[in-house]
Amino acid sequence: MASDNTHPVLVPILGDQLTRDLASLRRRTKDDTIILMMEVWDEATYVKHHKQKIALIFSAMRHFAEELRDAGWTVDYTTLTDEGNAHSFTGEVARAVERHDPRAIHVVEAGEWRVQQAIEEWPDKFDCDVEILNDDRFISSIAEFRDWAESRKTLRMENFYQEMRKKTGLLMEDGKPIGGKWNYDKDNREPPKKDMNAPERPKPEPDDITLEVIALVQEKFADHFGDLDNFHWPVTRQEAEEAASAFFSERLPDFGTYQDAMVHGEDDLFHSMLSTSINIGLLDPMELCKRAQLAYEDSTAPLNAVEGFIRQIIGWREYVRGFYWYHMPDLESANALNAQRGLPDFYWTGKTDMLCMADCIRSTKENAHAHHIQRLMVLGNFVLLTGINPREVQDWYLVVYADAYEWVELPNVAAMILYADGGKLATKPYAASGNYINKMSDYCKDCAYSPSKKTGEGACPFNPLYWHFMDRHRDRLESNHRIGRIYANWDRMDEEKRQDYLDSADAFLDTLTPAGKSWARLTD
């Protein structure tokens, strides 16, 4: 065998693996390793991702490559416009194998099912050893989650979260949860106060690398959804750390209380806005959780805020990732409620008289972001109630948000928002009338529709749509212990009132114009 320098180890790093301590790098030496990074057309266009999402990933990749080179690593980097770019991960790895004749390929498992299926074919495609490593940036491995899931009849996030608390020791004392409770979600549901103002988050200005990428995206992906004018995402670890520090010092104390609140025109409120940096690897999730716990210990943030933040990461984030791999590939085609309607065109244009919908879509278009309650209880609630086809909804969420990767997006959409998995993840559909939005936001006061009007002209569409949904799915939902009692309220209404709800919903549904799948994919 020739020397290591002659036959190096090739280490492909994907766009969501921008971590210096990545498992594939941790045991490598700089003198016999070639790091491969690839901008490929297939990944930018398998759905027509938001322009900001593409710009974020490409810019962060280019910055990370510079950082690695400065640290002494050899980086083979293919830009989107390089001559000969094969425009797929497998194709670019094949070209790199020809260039470098490696003795082995070390790669960390992919976050998404379709990419992992391609990686698992590499041992048969390439004439060298291929080692696929676990992504240990997650607390629970895919195998560990599978073992946990197979030992239970139901997969409840709360049970999994408690296991993660015990495993990490976060907010634990003598084997028990600090404060005596595992979950302080009931303290985190306050509506917005009048004239509530949250500190503005840091918004890094694009440097020359980012400006070059923005110009590339504007040219090559002009027909993709979204604006680039407001691009201010962290693209380096330093920028991400600055964003994290600002959150912990300025917004964490109120994050818990107001995490479900919505305010017209206020896009960030007290949210961390760190999910993009976590999901591409610029920030370590456990480090963030430890910093949150320290804020509680230092009395700079209350327990409900700190526990809520930690639960989002070691509870929900870890849980949906495990749930995704446990239920793939079936989750992708799940449609338990047989929803068949096309996604309305205003999800792409934002042109609707429903102020809550218009504002959430505006923020999505301008920022590639909307917070979790906007995604679940406004935009998600609407597609649930109107019976939109899950694949179209899944494509939309995967396209429009900068932090969306299929492993986190698909369980949230198919299972949490649409109940398409039939209740494997959520104990009930998250269906709500206009009253919920009115309670948790200021949207309704200036809306063309009234949340207090139940049917007919001027009624908030969520009101009749709610009862239309409950009525058409009665056979499935009436036995659900969390919502079954709602049907007693429906039955107490006289027949004329019930019919008025259904007719009002049908009249509204007739106004919806399907957008067509070409908005999200290159072809229908």
C-alpha positions in Angstrom: 0.0 0.0 0.0 1.3 3.5 -0.9 1.8 6.1 1.8 -1.2 7.9 3.4 -0.3 11.1 1.5 -0.5 9.3 -1.8 -3.8 7.6 -0.9 -5.6 9.9 1.5 -8.9 9.5 3.2 -11.7 11.4 1.5 -14.1 13.1 3.9 -17.3 14.5 2.3 -19.0 17.1 4.4 -22.6 18.0 3.6 -24.2 21.4 3.8 -25.8 20.7 7.2 -22.6 19.2 8.7 -20.6 22.4 9.2 -19.1 21.3 12.5 -15.4 21.3 13.3 -15.9 18.4 15.7 -17.8 16.3 13.1 -17.4 12.5 13.7 -15.7 12.1 10.3 -13.1 14.8 11.1 -12.5 14.0 14.8 -10.0 11.2 14.3 -8.5 12.4 11.1 -5.0 14.0 10.7 -4.5 17.0 8.4 -1.7 15.5 6.4 -3.6 12.5 5.0 -7.1 13.8 4.7 -8.9 15.6 1.9 -12.2 17.3 2.8 -14.8 17.4 0.0 -17.5 20.0 0.0 -20.0 20.3 -2.8 -22.6 22.8 -4.1 -24.9 20.7 -6.3 -27.9 21.5 -8.3 -29.9 18.4 -7.2 -29.9 19.5 -3.5 -30.9 23.1 -4.3 -33.8 22.1 -6.5 -35.2 18.7 -5.5 -37.8 21.2 -4.1 -37.5 24.8 -5.1 -36.1 26.0 -1.9 -36.5 29.6 -0.6 -33.7 31.8 -2.1 -32.5 32.7 1.5 -32.2 29.0 2.4 -29.9 28.3 -0.6 -27.9 31.5 0.1 -27.5 30.5 3.7 -26.2 27.0 3.0 -23.9 28.0 0.2 -22.5 31.0 2.1 -22.0 29.0 5.3 -20.3 26.2 3.4 -17.9 28.6 1.7 -17.1 30.3 5.0 -16.6 26.9 6.7 -14.3 25.8 3.9 -12.2 28.9 4.5 -12.1 28.2 8.2 -10.9 24.7 7.6 -8.2 25.8 5.2 -7.0 28.4 7.7 -6.7 25.6 10.3 -4.5 23.6 7.9 -6.9 21.2 6.3 -6.9 20.4 2.6 -10.4 21.2 1.2 -11.6 20.2 -2.3 -14.5 22.6 -2.9 -16.9 22.4 -5.9 -19.0 25.5 -6.5 -22.3 25.4 -8.3 -20.8 26.9 -11.5 -17.6 24.9 -11.6 -17.0 23.3 -15.0 -17.8 19.6 -14.9 -19.9 19.8 -11.7 -21.9 16.5 -11.7 -24.7 18.3 -9.6 -25.3 15.4 -7.3 -23.5 14.2 -4.2 -22.7 10.8 -5.7 -21.5 12.3 -8.9 -19.2 14.7 -7.1 -17.8 12.0 -4.9 -17.1 9.9 -8.0 -15.2 12.8 -9.5 -13.3 13.3 -6.3 -12.4 9.6 -6.2 -10.9 10.0 -9.7 -8.9 13.1 -8.7 -7.5 11.8 -5.3 -7.6 7.9 -5.5 -8.5 7.7 -1.8 -7.9 4.5 0.3 -11.2 5.2 2.1 -14.2 7.5 2.3 -15.4 8.6 5.8 -18.8 10.2 5.8 -21.3 11.1 8.5 -24.8 9.7 7.9 -27.1 12.1 6.1 -30.0 13.9 7.8 -32.5 13.1 5.1 -33.7 9.7 4.0 -33.2 10.1 0.2 -29.6 11.3 0.7 -28.8 8.4 3.1 -30.2 6.0 0.5 -27.7 7.3 -2.0 -24.8 7.2 0.5 -25.5 3.6 1.3 -24.9 2.7 -2.3 -21.4 4.2 -2.2 -19.6 1.0 -1.0 -20.8 -0.7 -4.2 -19.9 2.2 -6.4 -16.4 3.1 -5.3 -13.3 0.9 -5.3 -12.2 1.9 -1.7 -13.5 1.4 1.8 -16.6 3.5 2.7 -17.3 4.1 6.4 -20.6 5.7 7.3 -20.5 7.2 10.8 -23.3 8.0 13.2 -24.1 11.7 13.5 -23.3 12.0 17.2 -24.3 15.7 17.3 -27.6 14.3 18.4 -28.1 13.1 21.9 -30.1 10.0 20.8 -28.9 7.9 18.0 -31.3 6.5 15.4 -30.7 3.0 16.9 -31.4 4.3 20.4 -34.6 5.9 19.4 -35.7 2.7 17.6 -35.0 0.7 20.8 -37.0 3.1 22.8 -39.9 3.2 20.4 -40.1 -0.6 20.0 -40.5 -1.0 23.7 -43.7 1.1 23.8 -47.2 0.9 22.4 -47.4 4.7 22.0 -44.6 7.2 21.2 -45.2 10.3 23.3 -42.7 13.1 23.2 -43.2 13.9 26.9 -42.0 10.4 27.8 -39.0 10.6 25.5 -38.2 14.1 26.8 -38.0 12.8 30.4 -35.6 10.1 29.3 -33.4 12.8 27.6 -33.5 14.9 30.8 -32.3 11.9 32.8 -29.6 11.1 30.1 -28.2 14.6 29.9 -28.8 15.7 33.6 -30.2 19.0 32.4 -32.4 20.6 34.9 -32.1 17.6 37.2 -31.2 17.3 40.9 -30.9 14.0 42.8 -32.6 12.2 39.9 -35.6 14.5 40.0 -36.6 17.5 37.8 -35.6 20.9 39.3 -38.7 22.7 40.4 -40.7 19.5 40.9 -42.2 19.4 37.4 -40.9 18.1 34.1 -42.8 20.5 31.9 -43.8 24.2 32.4 -45.7 24.6 29.1 -48.8 25.8 30.9 -46.8 28.9 32.0 -45.8 29.5 28.4 -49.1 30.5 26.8 -49.5 34.1 27.5 -51.1 36.3 24.8 -49.1 39.4 23.7 -49.3 42.5 25.8 -50.4 45.8 24.2 -47.4 47.5 22.6 -45.1 44.7 23.6 -41.6 45.2 22.1 -38.9 42.6 22.1 -35.2 43.5 21.7 -34.1 43.2 18.1 -31.9 40.2 17.3 -28.5 40.7 15.8 -28.6 40.8 12.0 -25.2 40.2 10.5 -24.5 42.2 7.4 -23.5 40.1 4.3 -19.8 40.1 3.7 -18.2 39.7 0.2 -18.6 35.9 0.2 -22.3 36.2 1.1 -22.9 38.9 -1.4 -21.3 36.8 -4.1 -23.6 33.9 -3.1 -26.7 36.1 -3.1 -25.9 37.3 -6.6 -25.5 33.6 -7.7 -28.8 32.7 -6.1 -30.6 35.6 -7.7 -29.2 34.6 -11.1 -29.6 30.8 -11.0 -32.7 30.5 -8.8 -34.7 33.5 -9.9 -38.0 31.5 -10.1 -37.7 30.2 -6.5 -39.9 31.6 -3.8 -38.8 34.3 -1.4 -36.9 37.5 -1.1 -33.1 38.1 -0.7 -33.2 41.8 0.4 -33.6 40.9 4.1 -30.8 38.2 4.3 -29.3 38.5 7.8 -28.7 34.9 8.9 -25.5 33.9 10.6 -23.2 32.2 8.2 -20.2 31.6 10.5 -19.8 30.1 14.0 -18.8 33.5 15.3 -21.9 35.2 14.0 -24.0 32.3 15.3 -22.4 32.6 18.7 -23.1 36.3 18.8 -26.7 35.6 18.0 -26.9 33.0 20.8 -25.3 35.4 23.3 -27.8 38.1 22.5 -30.7 35.7 22.9 -29.6 34.4 26.3 -28.9 37.9 27.6 -31.8 39.8 26.1 -34.7 37.6 25.1 -34.5 34.3 27.0 -36.1 35.7 30.2 -39.4 36.4 28.3 -39.1 33.6 25.7 -41.1 31.1 27.7 -44.0 33.3 28.7 -44.6 34.7 25.2 -43.4 31.8 23.0 -46.9 31.2 21.6 -47.8 34.9 21.1 -48.2 36.5 17.7 -48.0 40.2 16.8 -48.7 41.7 13.4 -45.4 42.9 11.9 -43.3 41.6 14.7 -41.5 38.6 13.2 -39.0 37.6 15.9 -40.5 38.6 19.3 -38.6 36.7 22.0 -37.7 33.6 19.9 -34.1 32.6 19.7 -33.9 32.5 15.8 -31.0 30.0 16.3 -32.6 26.9 14.5 -30.9 27.7 11.2 -27.5 27.8 12.9 -28.2 24.6 14.9 -29.5 22.7 11.9 -26.5 23.4 9.7 -24.0 22.7 12.5 -22.7 26.1 13.4 -24.0 25.8 17.0 -23.9 22.8 19.3 -27.4 22.1 20.7 -26.1 20.7 24.0 -23.9 23.7 24.5 -26.9 25.9 24.1 -28.9 23.9 26.6 -26.1 24.1 29.1 -26.0 27.9 28.6 -29.8 28.1 29.2 -29.5 26.1 32.4 -26.7 28.4 33.6 -29.0 31.4 33.0 -31.5 29.7 35.4 -28.8 29.0 37.9 -27.6 32.6 37.7 -31.1 33.8 38.2 -31.0 35.7 34.8 -33.9 33.7 33.4 -36.9 32.0 35.0 -37.4 28.2 35.0 -40.4 28.2 32.7 -38.3 30.0 30.0 -35.2 27.8 30.4 -37.2 24.5 30.6 -39.2 25.6 27.5 -36.1 26.3 25.5 -34.4 23.0 26.6 -37.5 21.0 25.8 -37.6 22.4 22.3 -34.1 21.0 21.7 -33.6 17.8 23.7 -37.3 17.0 23.7 -39.0 18.0 20.5 -36.0 18.3 18.1 -34.5 15.0 19.2 -37.9 13.3 19.2 -39.0 14.3 15.7 -35.6 13.2 14.3 -36.0 9.8 15.8 -39.7 9.6 14.8 -38.7 10.5 11.2 -36.2 7.7 10.8 -38.4 5.2 12.7 -41.4 5.8 10.3 -39.6 6.4 7.0 -40.3 5.9 4.2 -44.0 5.4 5.0 -44.4 8.7 6.7 -43.8 10.5 3.4 -47.0 9.1 1.8 -49.2 9.0 5.0 -52.7 10.5 4.5 -54.9 9.1 7.2 -57.6 11.8 6.7 -57.6 11.3 2.9 -57.0 15.0 2.3 -57.0 15.7 -1.4 -57.5 19.5 -2.0 -54.7 21.4 -3.7 -52.7 24.0 -1.7 -54.2 27.4 -2.3 -52.2 29.8 -4.4 -52.1 32.5 -1.7 -49.7 30.3 0.2 -47.2 31.5 -2.4 -48.5 35.0 -3.1 -49.7 36.1 0.4 -52.8 37.6 -1.3 -55.6 36.9 1.1 -57.9 39.1 3.3 -57.2 36.9 6.3 -54.7 39.1 8.1 -53.2 36.3 10.2 -52.5 34.2 7.1 -51.2 37.2 5.1 -48.8 38.3 7.8 -47.4 34.8 8.4 -46.8 34.3 4.7 -45.3 37.8 4.4 -42.8 37.0 7.1 -42.1 33.6 5.5 -41.5 35.2 2.1 -39.3 38.1 3.5 -37.4 36.2 6.2 -37.7 32.4 5.3 -39.0 32.2 8.9 -42.2 32.1 10.9 -42.2 30.9 14.5 -43.6 27.6 15.6 -47.1 28.8 16.6 -47.5 30.6 13.3 -46.5 27.5 11.5 -48.7 25.2 13.5 -51.8 27.1 14.6 -52.2 29.6 11.7 -50.7 28.2 8.5 -50.9 24.6 9.7 -54.4 24.9 11.2 -55.7 26.2 7.9 -54.4 23.3 5.7 -55.6 20.8 8.3 -59.1 22.3 8.3 -59.4 22.7 4.6 -58.1 19.2 3.8 -55.0 20.0 1.8 -53.1 17.1 0.3 -50.2 16.2 2.6 -47.5 16.0 -0.1 -48.3 19.6 -1.3 -48.2 20.9 2.3 -44.9 19.0 3.0 -43.4 20.5 -0.1 -44.4 24.0 0.9 -43.0 23.8 4.4 -39.8 22.3 3.0 -39.4 25.0 0.4 -40.2 28.1 2.4 -38.2 27.9 5.7 -34.5 28.3 6.1 -34.3 25.8 9.0 -36.4 23.1 7.2 -34.8 19.8 6.5 -37.0 16.8 5.8 -36.0 15.0 9.1 -37.5 17.9 11.1 -40.1 19.2 8.6 -41.9 15.9 7.7 -42.9 14.8 11.2 -44.0 18.3 12.1 -46.1 18.6 9.0 -47.4 15.1 8.3 -47.9 14.1 11.8 -48.2 17.2 14.0 -50.0 19.6 11.7 -52.0 17.3 9.4 -52.6 14.2 11.6 -51.8 12.3 8.4 -50.1 9.5 10.4 -53.4 8.8 12.2 -52.2 9.8 15.6 -48.8 8.1 16.0 -47.2 11.4 17.0 -50.0 13.7 18.2 -52.7 12.6 20.5 -55.2 14.8 18.6 -55.4 17.0 15.5 -54.4 20.5 16.3 -57.6 22.0 15.0 -58.8 25.4 16.2 -61.4 28.1 15.4 -60.7 31.8 15.0 -61.0 32.2 18.8 -57.5 30.7 19.4 -55.9 33.1 17.0 -57.8 36.0 18.5 -56.7 35.1 22.0 -53.0 34.6 21.1 -52.5 37.5 18.7 -53.4 41.0 17.6 -54.3 39.9 14.1 -58.0 39.9 14.4 -58.5 43.5 15.4 -57.6 44.9 11.9 -58.8 41.9 9.9 -61.5 42.0 7.3 -63.1 39.0 9.0 -64.5 38.9 12.6 -63.6 36.1 14.9 -66.9 36.7 16.8 -69.0 36.1 13.7 -69.5 32.4 13.3 -71.0 32.0 9.8 -72.0 34.0 6.7 -70.4 37.1 5.2 -67.6 38.6 7.3 -67.2 35.6 9.5 -63.7 34.4 10.3 -63.2 31.5 7.9 -61.6 29.4 10.7 -65.0 29.3 12.5 -67.1 27.4 10.0 -64.0 25.5 8.7 -63.4 24.1 12.2 -66.9 22.6 12.4 -66.7 21.4 8.8 -63.5 19.5 9.7 -64.9 18.0 12.9 -68.1 16.9 11.1 -66.5 15.2 8.1 -64.0 13.3 10.4 -66.5 12.4 13.1 -66.2 8.6 12.6 -62.4 8.8 13.2 -62.3 11.5 15.9 -65.3 11.0 18.2 -63.7 8.3 20.1 -60.6 10.4 20.8 -60.7 11.1 24.6 -59.1 14.6 24.1 -61.6 15.9 21.7 -64.6 13.5 21.7 -66.6 15.8 24.0 -66.6 18.5 21.3 -69.3 16.5 19.4 -71.7 16.9 22.3 -71.5 20.7 21.6 -72.1 20.0 17.9 -75.1 17.8 18.7 -76.7 20.5 21.0 -76.9 22.9 18.1 -80.1 22.9 16.1 -80.0 21.4 12.6 -80.3 24.8 11.0 -77.2 26.2 12.8 -75.2 23.1 12.0 -76.1 23.4 8.3 -75.2 27.1 8.4 -71.7 26.2 9.5 -71.3 23.6 6.8 -72.7 25.8 4.1 -70.5 28.7 5.1 -67.4 26.5 5.1 -68.4 25.1 1.6 -68.9 28.6 0.3 -65.4 29.6 1.5 -63.8 26.4 0.2 -65.2 27.1 -3.3 -63.2 30.4 -3.3 -59.8 28.6 -3.0 -57.7 28.4 -6.1 -55.1 25.6 -6.2 -51.6 26.8 -6.9 -50.3 23.7 -8.7 -47.2 21.7 -7.6 -44.8 23.6 -10.0 -44.5 26.3 -7.4 -42.6 23.8 -5.2 -41.1 21.4 -7.7 -39.5 21.9 -11.1 -42.3 19.8 -12.7 -45.8 18.9 -11.6 
